[in-house]
């Protein structure tokens, strides 16, 4: 038991350090990381209550929360002039940005050695599949429906919500109301009806997280 606790602590330290690398490149704020983790657990809890068929537990949600911190690890190999570009991306640049999913999966395969297979699988899956869409129009693998793991579906939605409610080099922040409506109306890609129901139920908690971890 003690060994398992120690292993878990080491995994969390490793993931925390790697997520700092993404931050260090000015890609995301520390608050962004905290929001993604908190949103993921919050949405996961809502799904756990509404849809027991996904088999989510508090333990699994904790792992998903930690794994969510590395969803954009692949961005560390994308050139600065593309990642920090304020204007509209060219088609070629957009393809390079999209490669952060497969690059992230490669980095995890080559660099991350965890004894905990479940933890490793979550990290790999989320990094690779957090841009897949329920209708099959996502990337990199064009997965559709429940072929996308529930963990990747969760991080996909919270990542979109955070992008909408945050100020970015290329856009102002939307209000939480506007972001909520855009996601529910499918303006930010298609999510599963179950996910949208769980998101609707957790709406107020999401807004509280935005307030708690707001970017200065």
matplotlib code that plots the C-alpha trace (Angstrom):
import matplotlib.pyplot as plt

x = [0.0, 2.8, 4.7, 1.6, 1.2, 4.8, 4.5, 1.4, 3.2, 6.1, 3.7, 2.1, 5.5, 6.5, 3.3, 3.4, 7.0, 6.2, 3.1, 5.5, 7.5, 4.5, 3.8, 7.4, 7.2, 4.5, 2.0, -0.4, -0.6, -0.4, -4.1, -5.0, -3.5, -5.4, -8.6, -8.2, -7.6, -10.5, -12.9, -12.0, -12.8, -15.9, -17.3, -16.2, -18.2, -21.3, -20.9, -20.3, -23.6, -25.7, -24.1, -22.7, -22.2, -18.9, -17.5, -16.0, -14.9, -13.3, -9.9, -10.2, -11.3, -8.2, -6.0, -7.9, -7.4, -3.6, -3.4, -5.3, -2.3, -0.3, -3.0, -0.9, 2.6, 3.1, 3.1, 6.6, 7.9, 5.8, 7.9, 7.3, 6.4, 3.4, 2.3, 2.5, 1.2, -1.4, -2.9, -4.8, -2.8, -2.2, -3.4, 0.2, 0.6, -2.7, -1.6, 1.6, -0.4, -2.7, 0.4, 0.7, -1.6, 0.5, 3.7, 2.4, 1.7, 5.2, 6.8, 4.8, 5.8, 9.5, 10.0, 7.5, 8.2, 5.5, 5.0, 1.3, -0.2, -3.6, -2.0, 0.2, -2.8, -4.8, -2.0, -1.3, -5.0, -5.8, -2.8, -3.5, -7.3, -8.4, -9.2, -11.4, -15.0, -18.2, -19.2, -15.8, -14.7, -11.8, -8.2, -5.7, -7.5, -11.0, -12.6, -16.3, -18.9, -18.0, -14.8, -13.4, -12.7, -14.7, -11.5, -10.6, -14.2, -14.0, -10.7, -11.9, -14.9, -13.1, -10.3, -12.7, -14.6, -11.3, -10.2, -13.5, -13.5, -9.8, -8.1, -5.7, -3.3, -5.8, -9.1, -10.8, -12.4, -16.0, -18.3, -19.1, -22.7, -21.6, -19.1, -21.8, -24.2, -21.5, -20.7, -24.3, -25.2, -22.4, -20.5, -17.3, -17.6, -19.9, -19.9, -22.0, -25.5, -24.5, -21.5, -23.6, -26.2, -23.4, -21.9, -25.2, -25.7, -22.2, -22.5, -22.4, -19.4, -17.6, -18.3, -17.0, -13.8, -13.3, -13.6, -11.3, -8.5, -8.8, -5.8, -4.4]
y = [0.0, 2.4, 1.5, 2.3, 5.6, 6.5, 5.5, 7.6, 10.6, 10.1, 10.0, 13.2, 14.9, 13.8, 15.0, 18.3, 18.9, 18.2, 20.4, 23.2, 22.7, 23.5, 26.6, 27.7, 28.1, 30.7, 28.5, 28.4, 30.0, 28.1, 29.0, 27.3, 24.1, 24.3, 25.1, 22.1, 19.8, 21.2, 21.2, 17.6, 16.3, 18.4, 17.2, 13.7, 13.7, 14.9, 12.0, 9.6, 10.6, 10.6, 7.8, 4.9, 2.9, 4.7, 3.1, 6.3, 6.3, 9.0, 7.2, 7.3, 10.9, 11.8, 10.0, 11.8, 15.1, 14.5, 13.1, 16.2, 18.4, 16.8, 17.1, 19.7, 18.3, 17.9, 21.7, 21.9, 20.8, 23.2, 26.3, 29.5, 31.5, 29.3, 28.6, 32.3, 33.8, 36.5, 36.4, 33.7, 30.5, 29.4, 25.9, 24.5, 26.2, 24.7, 21.2, 21.7, 22.8, 19.8, 17.5, 18.4, 15.4, 12.8, 14.5, 14.5, 10.8, 10.2, 12.2, 10.2, 6.9, 7.7, 9.8, 8.8, 5.6, 4.9, 1.6, 2.5, 1.3, 2.8, 6.3, 5.9, 4.8, 7.8, 10.3, 8.8, 8.6, 12.2, 13.7, 11.9, 12.1, 15.4, 16.9, 14.0, 14.9, 12.9, 13.1, 11.9, 15.3, 15.6, 14.7, 12.9, 9.5, 10.6, 8.6, 8.9, 8.3, 6.1, 5.0, 8.1, 7.2, 9.1, 10.6, 12.1, 13.3, 15.1, 16.8, 17.8, 19.6, 21.3, 22.4, 24.1, 25.8, 27.1, 28.4, 30.2, 31.8, 32.8, 35.7, 34.5, 36.3, 36.1, 36.8, 38.3, 36.1, 35.2, 35.3, 32.0, 32.3, 32.8, 29.9, 27.7, 28.5, 28.0, 24.5, 23.5, 24.7, 22.8, 25.9, 24.5, 21.0, 18.1, 16.6, 13.6, 14.3, 12.6, 14.9, 18.0, 16.9, 16.4, 19.7, 21.5, 20.0, 21.2, 24.6, 26.6, 24.7, 25.5, 29.2, 29.0, 27.4, 30.2, 32.8, 30.9, 30.4, 33.5, 34.8, 38.0]
z = [0.0, 1.0, -2.2, -4.3, -2.5, -3.2, -6.8, -7.2, -5.6, -8.1, -11.0, -9.9, -9.4, -12.9, -14.5, -12.6, -13.8, -17.4, -17.4, -16.1, -19.2, -21.4, -19.2, -19.4, -23.1, -22.5, -24.0, -21.1, -17.7, -14.5, -14.0, -17.3, -16.0, -12.7, -14.6, -17.0, -14.1, -12.0, -15.0, -16.0, -12.5, -12.2, -15.6, -14.7, -11.5, -13.3, -15.8, -13.0, -11.4, -14.5, -16.5, -14.3, -17.5, -18.1, -14.9, -13.6, -10.0, -7.8, -8.2, -12.0, -12.0, -10.0, -12.6, -15.5, -13.7, -13.5, -17.1, -18.4, -17.5, -20.3, -23.0, -24.9, -24.2, -28.0, -28.3, -26.9, -30.3, -32.4, -33.5, -31.6, -34.7, -35.2, -31.6, -30.6, -33.9, -33.3, -36.8, -38.7, -39.3, -42.9, -43.8, -43.5, -40.1, -38.9, -40.0, -37.9, -34.9, -35.3, -35.1, -31.4, -30.8, -32.5, -31.3, -27.8, -28.0, -29.4, -26.5, -24.0, -25.7, -25.8, -22.6, -20.0, -18.2, -15.6, -13.7, -13.5, -16.8, -16.2, -15.6, -18.7, -20.8, -19.8, -20.4, -23.9, -24.9, -23.8, -25.5, -28.7, -28.8, -27.1, -30.5, -31.7, -32.3, -31.7, -35.3, -36.6, -37.8, -35.3, -35.5, -35.7, -36.0, -37.1, -34.2, -33.9, -31.2, -28.3, -30.0, -28.3, -24.7, -22.1, -20.7, -24.1, -24.5, -21.1, -21.8, -25.3, -24.0, -21.1, -23.3, -25.7, -22.8, -21.3, -24.8, -25.2, -21.7, -21.8, -23.6, -26.3, -28.5, -31.3, -29.4, -26.4, -23.8, -24.2, -21.2, -19.5, -20.8, -24.4, -24.1, -22.6, -25.5, -28.1, -26.8, -26.4, -29.9, -31.5, -32.6, -31.3, -32.7, -31.9, -28.4, -27.3, -25.9, -22.7, -22.3, -23.0, -20.4, -17.8, -18.8, -18.4, -14.9, -13.9, -15.4, -12.2, -10.9, -14.1, -13.6, -10.1, -11.3, -13.9, -11.1, -8.7, -11.2, -13.3, -15.3, -13.8]

ax = plt.figure().add_subplot(projection="3d")
ax.plot(x, y, z, "-o")
ax.set_aspect("equal")
plt.show()
